[in-house]
């Protein structure tokens, strides 16, 4: 997932401050996820669970979900007001909200119990499920990003096509 994110950032980075913010937040979450899982980015090895890494991931996850709903998604919607992309964004938002609920349900139901029981197998299984649900979320967020970039491109096209003011 981190490699896909880096490829996306390389393609669209710098086009929009909001998009850059979202991609940076996602990168921080993924790094925290890999550290908690005992995975090193771009490696396949696992290490023992680090409680500090777990705390860091949980905090990053809450921050990521909160920032998404209360800052980034609202800004995406606001930036898309008056455009064709707004109706498409309105269709994505409920799926993001459902995804948030799903992640929190996994945490409350499985992850917390696996940690308390010190059950490595259940913990790894649950961690994998969290990763799958986050991957689904990233697909949804990428749709928002695509809409925002379409708006940026339209604005640039309008700007480029605007007649130049006559010279005096």
Residue frames as a rotation matrix with the C-alpha (Angstrom) as fourth column:
UNK 1
0.567 0.824 0.000 0.00
0.824 -0.567 0.000 0.00
0.000 0.000 -1.000 0.00
UNK 2
0.397 -0.495 -0.773 2.87
0.190 -0.780 0.597 2.36
-0.898 -0.384 -0.215 0.75
UNK 3
-0.683 -0.658 0.316 4.37
0.411 0.011 0.911 1.81
-0.603 0.753 0.263 -2.70
UNK 4
-0.124 0.739 0.662 1.00
0.966 -0.063 0.251 2.55
0.227 0.670 -0.706 -4.33
UNK 5
0.737 0.391 -0.551 0.74
0.570 -0.797 0.198 5.71
-0.362 -0.460 -0.811 -2.25
UNK 6
-0.082 -0.862 -0.501 4.21
0.151 -0.507 0.848 6.85
-0.985 -0.005 0.172 -3.25
UNK 7
-0.699 -0.098 0.708 3.36
0.695 0.140 0.705 6.26
-0.168 0.985 -0.030 -6.91
UNK 8
0.344 0.907 0.242 0.14
0.916 -0.381 0.128 8.26
0.209 0.178 -0.962 -6.53
UNK 9
0.618 -0.163 -0.769 1.95
0.357 -0.814 0.458 11.08
-0.701 -0.558 -0.445 -4.73
UNK 10
-0.506 -0.863 0.018 4.57
0.349 -0.186 0.919 11.19
-0.789 0.471 0.395 -7.48
UNK 11
-0.504 0.381 0.775 1.84
0.847 0.043 0.530 11.54
0.169 0.923 -0.344 -10.12
UNK 12
0.325 0.829 0.456 -0.42
0.657 -0.544 0.522 14.10
0.681 0.130 -0.721 -8.42
UNK 13
0.159 -0.316 -0.935 1.70
0.921 -0.294 0.256 15.72
-0.356 -0.902 0.244 -5.72
UNK 14
-0.752 -0.503 -0.427 1.79
0.406 -0.863 0.302 19.49
-0.520 0.054 0.852 -5.86
UNK 15
-0.666 0.561 0.492 -1.47
0.471 -0.195 0.860 19.84
0.578 0.805 -0.134 -7.81
UNK 16
0.337 0.837 0.432 -3.57
-0.092 -0.427 0.899 20.65
0.937 -0.343 -0.067 -4.77
UNK 17
-0.516 -0.508 0.690 -2.73
-0.681 -0.246 -0.690 21.58
0.520 -0.825 -0.219 -1.20
UNK 18
0.251 0.722 0.645 -5.68
-0.943 0.333 -0.006 19.51
-0.219 -0.607 0.764 0.05
UNK 19
0.873 0.017 -0.488 -4.63
-0.233 0.893 -0.386 16.44
0.429 0.451 0.783 -1.94
UNK 20
-0.109 -0.991 -0.084 -1.06
-0.199 0.104 -0.974 16.77
0.974 -0.089 -0.208 -0.67
UNK 21
-0.365 0.056 0.929 -2.35
-0.918 -0.186 -0.350 17.00
0.154 -0.981 0.119 2.91
UNK 22
0.666 0.711 0.224 -4.48
-0.731 0.683 0.005 13.86
-0.149 -0.167 0.975 2.47
UNK 23
0.694 -0.456 -0.557 -1.64
-0.058 0.736 -0.674 11.87
0.718 0.500 0.485 0.94
UNK 24
-0.393 -0.852 0.346 0.79
-0.436 -0.158 -0.886 12.91
0.810 -0.499 -0.309 3.68
UNK 25
-0.063 0.470 0.881 -1.75
-0.991 0.077 -0.111 11.92
-0.120 -0.880 0.460 6.37
UNK 26
0.892 0.399 -0.211 -2.25
-0.437 0.880 -0.184 8.56
0.112 0.257 0.960 4.68
UNK 27
0.238 -0.893 -0.382 1.51
-0.125 0.361 -0.924 8.00
0.963 0.268 -0.026 4.52
UNK 28
-0.498 -0.402 0.769 1.85
-0.767 -0.211 -0.606 8.68
0.406 -0.891 -0.203 8.25
UNK 29
0.383 0.731 0.565 -0.97
-0.878 0.478 -0.024 6.22
-0.288 -0.487 0.825 9.00
UNK 30
0.865 -0.062 -0.497 0.54
-0.227 0.837 -0.499 3.51
0.447 0.544 0.710 6.80
UNK 31
-0.181 -0.983 -0.019 3.97
-0.312 0.076 -0.947 3.88
0.933 -0.165 -0.321 8.38
UNK 32
-0.379 0.119 0.918 2.39
-0.925 -0.036 -0.377 3.62
-0.012 -0.992 0.124 11.83
UNK 33
0.726 0.687 0.040 0.44
-0.679 0.724 -0.122 0.54
-0.113 0.061 0.992 10.65
UNK 34
0.568 -0.584 -0.580 3.58
-0.112 0.644 -0.757 -1.16
0.816 0.495 0.300 9.35
UNK 35
-0.478 -0.763 0.436 5.49
-0.545 -0.133 -0.828 -0.35
0.689 -0.633 -0.352 12.51
UNK 36
-0.020 0.555 0.831 2.69
-0.968 0.197 -0.155 -1.74
-0.250 -0.808 0.534 14.67
UNK 37
0.891 0.410 -0.194 2.44
-0.451 0.841 -0.298 -4.87
0.041 0.353 0.935 12.55
UNK 38
0.393 -0.835 0.386 6.17
-0.083 0.386 0.919 -5.34
-0.916 -0.393 0.083 12.90
UNK 39
0.538 -0.181 0.823 6.65
0.828 0.297 -0.475 -4.82
-0.159 0.937 0.310 9.19
UNK 40
-0.283 -0.660 -0.695 9.33
0.239 -0.751 0.616 -2.58
-0.929 0.008 0.370 7.86
UNK 41
0.653 0.530 -0.541 8.27
-0.368 -0.403 -0.838 -0.57
-0.662 0.746 -0.068 4.80
UNK 42
0.498 -0.364 -0.787 9.50
-0.824 0.084 -0.560 -2.29
0.270 0.928 -0.258 1.61
UNK 43
-0.747 -0.664 0.044 10.50
-0.640 0.699 -0.319 -5.42
0.181 -0.267 -0.947 3.59
UNK 44
0.114 0.809 -0.576 8.66
-0.417 0.566 0.712 -8.66
0.902 0.159 0.402 4.31
UNK 45
-0.629 -0.427 -0.649 9.99
0.354 0.586 -0.729 -9.41
0.692 -0.689 -0.218 7.80
UNK 46
0.546 0.805 0.232 7.96
0.014 -0.286 0.958 -9.27
0.838 -0.520 -0.167 10.99
UNK 47
-0.703 -0.699 0.131 9.04
-0.093 -0.093 -0.991 -8.30
0.705 -0.709 0.000 14.49
UNK 48
-0.523 0.496 -0.693 7.47
0.848 0.385 -0.364 -8.66
0.086 -0.778 -0.622 17.91
UNK 49
0.423 0.794 0.437 4.58
0.659 -0.601 0.453 -6.33
0.621 0.096 -0.778 18.79
UNK 50
-0.779 -0.626 -0.037 5.78
0.533 -0.630 -0.565 -3.01
0.330 -0.460 0.824 20.12
UNK 51
0.007 0.857 -0.515 3.26
0.973 -0.124 -0.194 -1.43
-0.230 -0.500 -0.835 22.51
UNK 52
-0.309 -0.165 -0.937 4.52
0.106 -0.985 0.138 2.06
-0.945 -0.057 0.322 21.67
UNK 53
-0.992 -0.045 -0.121 3.98
-0.117 -0.072 0.990 1.31
-0.053 0.996 0.067 17.98
UNK 54
-0.464 0.883 -0.066 0.47
0.844 0.464 0.269 0.06
0.268 0.069 -0.961 18.80
UNK 55
0.057 0.453 -0.889 -0.34
0.689 -0.662 -0.293 3.25
-0.722 -0.597 -0.350 20.72
UNK 56
-0.639 -0.389 -0.663 1.10
-0.166 -0.772 0.613 5.33
-0.751 0.502 0.429 17.88
UNK 57
-0.934 0.330 0.139 -0.98
0.250 0.324 0.912 3.49
0.256 0.887 -0.385 15.28
UNK 58
-0.165 0.936 -0.310 -4.19
0.986 0.152 -0.064 3.79
-0.012 -0.316 -0.949 17.30
UNK 59
-0.024 0.098 -0.995 -3.62
0.346 -0.933 -0.100 7.53
-0.938 -0.347 -0.012 17.75
UNK 60
-0.861 -0.342 -0.376 -2.76
-0.234 -0.391 0.890 7.95
-0.451 0.855 0.256 14.05
UNK 61
-0.751 0.632 0.192 -5.86
0.610 0.552 0.569 5.99
0.253 0.544 -0.800 13.08
UNK 62
0.107 0.809 -0.578 -8.18
0.902 -0.323 -0.285 8.11
-0.418 -0.491 -0.765 15.22
UNK 63
-0.229 -0.275 -0.934 -6.53
-0.009 -0.959 0.285 11.30
-0.973 0.073 0.217 13.96
UNK 64
-0.981 -0.194 0.003 -6.74
-0.013 0.081 0.997 10.11
-0.194 0.978 -0.082 10.35
UNK 65
-0.451 0.884 0.124 -10.40
0.867 0.400 0.298 9.16
0.214 0.241 -0.947 10.57
UNK 66
0.202 0.522 -0.829 -11.31
0.727 -0.647 -0.230 12.38
-0.656 -0.556 -0.510 12.42
UNK 67
-0.469 -0.466 -0.750 -9.34
-0.127 -0.805 0.579 14.63
-0.874 0.367 0.319 10.10
UNK 68
-0.938 0.153 0.310 -10.91
0.344 0.335 0.877 12.91
0.030 0.930 -0.368 7.12
UNK 69
-0.150 0.989 0.009 -14.47
0.965 0.144 0.220 13.42
0.216 0.042 -0.975 8.27
UNK 70
0.527 0.458 -0.716 -14.21
0.723 -0.684 0.094 16.76
-0.447 -0.567 -0.692 9.99
UNK 71
0.056 -0.560 -0.826 -11.68
-0.181 -0.820 0.544 18.52
-0.982 0.119 -0.147 7.80
UNK 72
-0.815 -0.578 -0.039 -10.59
-0.130 0.117 0.985 16.96
-0.564 0.808 -0.171 4.53
UNK 73
-0.589 0.619 0.519 -13.89
0.803 0.516 0.296 15.58
-0.085 0.592 -0.802 3.21
UNK 74
0.423 0.740 -0.523 -15.74
0.659 -0.648 -0.383 18.77
-0.622 -0.182 -0.761 4.11
UNK 75
-0.095 -0.547 -0.832 -13.07
-0.308 -0.779 0.547 20.78
-0.947 0.308 -0.094 2.28
UNK 76
-0.905 -0.173 0.388 -13.35
0.270 0.469 0.841 18.48
-0.327 0.866 -0.378 -0.75
UNK 77
-0.075 0.972 0.223 -17.12
0.979 0.115 -0.168 19.00
-0.189 0.206 -0.960 -0.80
UNK 78
0.452 0.229 -0.862 -16.74
0.284 -0.953 -0.103 22.77
-0.845 -0.198 -0.496 -0.38
UNK 79
-0.492 -0.734 -0.468 -14.18
-0.282 -0.374 0.883 22.97
-0.824 0.566 -0.023 -3.18
UNK 80
-0.896 0.158 0.414 -16.51
0.427 0.561 0.709 21.03
-0.120 0.812 -0.571 -5.46
UNK 81
-0.078 0.919 -0.387 -19.56
0.454 -0.313 -0.834 23.25
-0.887 -0.241 -0.393 -4.85
UNK 82
0.402 0.371 -0.837 -21.10
-0.480 -0.692 -0.538 24.41
-0.779 0.619 -0.100 -8.09
UNK 83
-0.495 -0.619 -0.609 -19.41
-0.859 0.242 0.452 21.68
-0.132 0.747 -0.652 -10.16
UNK 84
0.339 0.561 -0.755 -20.48
-0.688 0.696 0.208 18.43
0.642 0.449 0.621 -11.76
UNK 85
-0.451 -0.650 -0.612 -18.13
-0.058 0.705 -0.706 16.59
0.891 -0.283 -0.356 -9.40
UNK 86
-0.630 0.207 0.748 -20.19
-0.767 -0.312 -0.560 17.55
0.117 -0.927 0.355 -6.33
UNK 87
0.473 0.881 0.019 -22.92
-0.877 0.469 0.102 14.98
0.081 -0.065 0.995 -7.04
UNK 88
0.395 -0.424 -0.815 -20.29
-0.075 0.869 -0.488 12.27
0.916 0.254 0.311 -7.47
UNK 89
-0.693 -0.685 0.224 -18.61
-0.226 -0.088 -0.970 13.27
0.684 -0.723 -0.094 -4.20
UNK 90
-0.215 0.710 0.671 -21.96
-0.976 -0.178 -0.124 13.12
0.031 -0.681 0.731 -2.42
UNK 91
0.726 0.458 -0.514 -22.24
-0.498 0.865 0.067 9.47
0.475 0.207 0.855 -3.47
UNK 92
-0.035 -0.855 -0.518 -18.80
0.088 0.513 -0.854 8.62
0.995 -0.075 0.058 -2.07
UNK 93
-0.444 -0.245 0.862 -19.22
-0.681 -0.532 -0.503 10.21
0.582 -0.810 0.070 1.35
UNK 94
0.543 0.688 0.482 -21.73
-0.837 0.395 0.378 7.67
0.070 -0.609 0.790 2.79
UNK 95
0.783 -0.328 -0.529 -19.37
0.147 0.924 -0.354 4.84
0.605 0.199 0.771 1.87
UNK 96
-0.308 -0.918 0.248 -16.54
-0.038 -0.249 -0.968 6.59
0.951 -0.308 0.042 3.71
UNK 97
-0.134 0.350 0.927 -18.75
-0.949 -0.316 -0.018 7.01
0.287 -0.882 0.375 6.77
UNK 98
0.879 0.473 -0.056 -19.67
-0.450 0.864 0.225 3.30
0.155 -0.173 0.973 6.64
UNK 99
0.365 -0.839 -0.403 -15.99
0.241 0.503 -0.830 2.43
0.899 0.206 0.387 6.29
UNK 100
-0.441 -0.484 0.756 -15.18
-0.554 -0.515 -0.654 4.47
0.706 -0.707 -0.041 9.40
UNK 101
0.362 0.671 0.647 -17.88
-0.932 0.246 0.266 2.62
0.019 -0.699 0.714 11.32
UNK 102
0.885 -0.056 -0.462 -16.48
-0.063 0.969 -0.239 -0.69
0.461 0.241 0.854 10.09
UNK 103
-0.102 -0.994 -0.023 -12.94
0.048 0.019 -0.999 0.18
0.994 -0.103 0.046 11.20
UNK 104
-0.406 -0.022 0.914 -14.15
-0.826 -0.419 -0.377 1.26
0.391 -0.908 0.152 14.63
UNK 105
0.703 0.690 0.171 -16.24
-0.707 0.653 0.272 -1.91
0.076 -0.312 0.947 14.95
UNK 106
0.567 -0.592 -0.573 -13.19
0.175 0.766 -0.618 -4.03
0.805 0.250 0.538 14.15
UNK 107
-0.450 -0.778 0.438 -11.17
-0.267 -0.351 -0.897 -2.17
0.852 -0.521 -0.050 16.73
UNK 108
-0.178 0.458 0.871 -13.82
-0.974 -0.210 -0.089 -2.42
0.143 -0.864 0.483 19.44
UNK 109
0.765 0.642 0.051 -14.80
-0.644 0.761 0.072 -6.01
0.008 -0.088 0.996 18.71
UNK 110
0.910 -0.369 -0.189 -11.62
0.286 0.889 -0.358 -7.78
0.300 0.272 0.914 17.68
UNK 111
0.176 -0.945 0.276 -8.42
0.114 -0.259 -0.959 -5.78
0.978 0.200 0.062 17.93
UNK 112
0.026 -0.120 0.992 -8.85
-0.864 -0.502 -0.038 -4.67
0.503 -0.856 -0.117 21.52
UNK 113
0.820 0.359 0.446 -9.73
-0.542 0.735 0.406 -8.22
-0.182 -0.575 0.798 22.63
UNK 114
0.794 -0.580 -0.182 -6.81
0.358 0.688 -0.632 -9.79
0.492 0.436 0.754 20.77
UNK 115
-0.049 -0.820 0.570 -4.44
-0.260 -0.540 -0.800 -7.32
0.964 -0.188 -0.187 22.43
UNK 116
0.191 0.202 0.960 -5.88
-0.964 -0.147 0.223 -7.90
0.186 -0.968 0.167 25.91
UNK 117
0.932 0.210 0.294 -5.76
-0.268 0.948 0.171 -11.68
-0.243 -0.239 0.940 25.48
UNK 118
0.022 -0.991 -0.129 -2.20
-0.768 -0.099 0.633 -11.41
-0.640 0.085 -0.764 24.14
UNK 119
0.384 0.232 0.894 -3.29
0.309 0.880 -0.362 -13.66
-0.870 0.415 0.266 21.28
UNK 120
-0.471 -0.723 -0.505 -0.78
-0.252 -0.438 0.863 -13.18
-0.845 0.534 0.024 18.48
UNK 121
-0.804 0.201 0.559 -2.73
0.568 0.535 0.625 -15.22
-0.174 0.821 -0.544 15.92
UNK 122
0.264 0.964 -0.019 -5.98
0.940 -0.262 -0.218 -13.30
-0.215 0.040 -0.976 16.51
UNK 123
0.278 -0.235 -0.931 -4.06
0.107 -0.956 0.274 -10.04
-0.955 -0.176 -0.241 16.59
UNK 124
-0.766 -0.633 -0.114 -2.37
-0.069 -0.094 0.993 -10.71
-0.639 0.768 0.028 13.22
UNK 125
-0.524 0.666 0.531 -5.68
0.852 0.421 0.313 -11.83
-0.015 0.616 -0.788 11.69
UNK 126
0.491 0.739 -0.461 -7.42
0.750 -0.628 -0.208 -8.70
-0.443 -0.244 -0.863 12.96
UNK 127
-0.074 -0.636 -0.768 -4.54
-0.051 -0.767 0.640 -6.52
-0.996 0.087 0.025 11.84
UNK 128
-0.885 -0.200 0.420 -4.88
0.358 0.281 0.890 -8.00
-0.296 0.939 -0.177 8.36
UNK 129
-0.003 0.973 0.232 -8.60
1.000 0.003 0.003 -7.20
0.003 0.232 -0.973 8.39
UNK 130
0.443 0.079 -0.893 -7.84
0.324 -0.943 0.077 -3.60
-0.836 -0.324 -0.443 9.42
UNK 131
-0.593 -0.757 -0.274 -5.41
-0.053 -0.303 0.952 -3.40
-0.803 0.579 0.140 6.50
UNK 132
-0.678 0.410 0.610 -8.05
0.735 0.399 0.548 -4.67
-0.018 0.820 -0.572 4.07
UNK 133
0.410 0.892 -0.192 -10.63
0.891 -0.436 -0.122 -2.16
-0.193 -0.121 -0.974 5.29
UNK 134
0.153 -0.449 -0.880 -8.08
0.054 -0.886 0.461 0.66
-0.987 -0.118 -0.111 5.10
UNK 135
-0.842 -0.461 0.281 -7.30
0.263 0.104 0.959 -0.39
-0.472 0.881 0.034 1.51
UNK 136
-0.143 0.885 0.442 -11.02
0.983 0.077 0.164 -0.10
0.111 0.458 -0.882 0.70
UNK 137
0.557 0.316 -0.768 -11.02
0.541 -0.839 0.048 3.34
-0.629 -0.443 -0.639 2.31
UNK 138
-0.360 -0.798 -0.483 -8.05
0.049 -0.534 0.844 4.47
-0.932 0.281 0.231 0.25
UNK 139
-0.701 0.206 0.683 -9.90
0.713 0.239 0.660 3.50
-0.027 0.949 -0.315 -2.94
UNK 140
0.402 0.916 -0.024 -12.81
0.915 -0.400 0.042 5.70
0.029 -0.039 -0.999 -1.86
UNK 141
0.421 -0.317 -0.850 -10.52
0.257 -0.857 0.447 8.56
-0.870 -0.407 -0.280 -0.90
UNK 142
-0.682 -0.707 0.185 -8.74
0.339 -0.082 0.937 8.28
-0.648 0.702 0.296 -4.22
UNK 143
-0.141 0.728 0.671 -12.10
0.969 -0.036 0.243 8.90
0.201 0.685 -0.701 -5.89
UNK 144
0.764 0.335 -0.551 -12.36
0.505 -0.843 0.187 12.16
-0.402 -0.421 -0.813 -3.92
UNK 145
-0.088 -0.904 -0.418 -8.82
0.133 -0.426 0.895 13.02
-0.987 0.023 0.158 -4.95
UNK 146
-0.632 -0.104 0.768 -9.63
0.744 0.198 0.639 12.33
-0.218 0.975 -0.048 -8.59
UNK 147
0.417 0.865 0.279 -12.64
0.896 -0.443 0.036 14.64
0.155 0.234 -0.960 -8.41
UNK 148
0.644 -0.244 -0.725 -10.56
0.242 -0.834 0.496 17.38
-0.725 -0.495 -0.479 -6.80
UNK 149
-0.452 -0.892 0.016 -7.89
0.236 -0.103 0.966 17.03
-0.860 0.440 0.257 -9.47
UNK 150
-0.260 0.470 0.843 -10.53
0.964 0.071 0.258 17.18
0.062 0.880 -0.472 -12.21
UNK 151
0.790 0.562 -0.244 -11.69
0.595 -0.799 0.085 20.48
-0.147 -0.213 -0.966 -10.70
UNK 152
0.198 -0.813 -0.547 -8.11
0.075 -0.544 0.836 21.79
-0.977 -0.206 -0.047 -10.60
UNK 153
-0.645 -0.454 0.614 -7.66
0.585 0.224 0.780 20.79
-0.492 0.862 0.121 -14.25
UNK 154
0.200 0.806 0.558 -10.92
0.965 -0.261 0.031 22.49
0.170 0.532 -0.830 -15.26
UNK 155
0.794 0.057 -0.605 -9.93
0.310 -0.894 0.323 25.66
-0.523 -0.444 -0.728 -13.42
UNK 156
-0.221 -0.958 -0.180 -6.54
0.136 -0.213 0.967 25.63
-0.966 0.189 0.177 -15.12
UNK 157
-0.477 0.114 0.872 -8.15
0.866 0.230 0.444 25.10
-0.150 0.966 -0.208 -18.53
UNK 158
0.641 0.761 0.099 -10.50
0.766 -0.642 -0.029 28.03
0.041 0.094 -0.995 -17.95
UNK 159
0.554 -0.522 -0.648 -7.58
0.083 -0.740 0.667 30.16
-0.828 -0.423 -0.367 -16.81
UNK 160
-0.494 -0.816 0.302 -5.50
0.347 0.133 0.928 29.16
-0.797 0.563 0.217 -19.84
UNK 161
-0.323 0.459 0.828 -8.37
0.943 0.081 0.323 29.88
0.081 0.885 -0.459 -22.23
UNK 162
0.522 0.526 -0.671 -9.20
0.622 -0.774 -0.123 33.28
-0.584 -0.353 -0.731 -20.74
UNK 163
0.596 -0.305 0.743 -8.40
0.587 -0.465 -0.662 36.10
0.547 0.831 -0.098 -23.11
UNK 164
-0.349 -0.796 -0.494 -5.43
0.935 -0.330 -0.130 38.18
-0.059 -0.508 0.860 -22.18
UNK 165
0.534 0.470 -0.703 -6.12
0.481 -0.852 -0.206 41.77
-0.696 -0.228 -0.681 -21.23
UNK 166
0.712 -0.271 0.648 -5.21
0.571 -0.312 -0.759 44.13
0.408 0.911 -0.067 -24.06
UNK 167
-0.236 -0.883 -0.406 -1.92
0.962 -0.272 0.034 45.93
-0.140 -0.382 0.913 -23.68
UNK 168
0.787 0.500 -0.362 -2.11
0.484 -0.864 -0.141 49.63
-0.383 -0.064 -0.921 -23.10
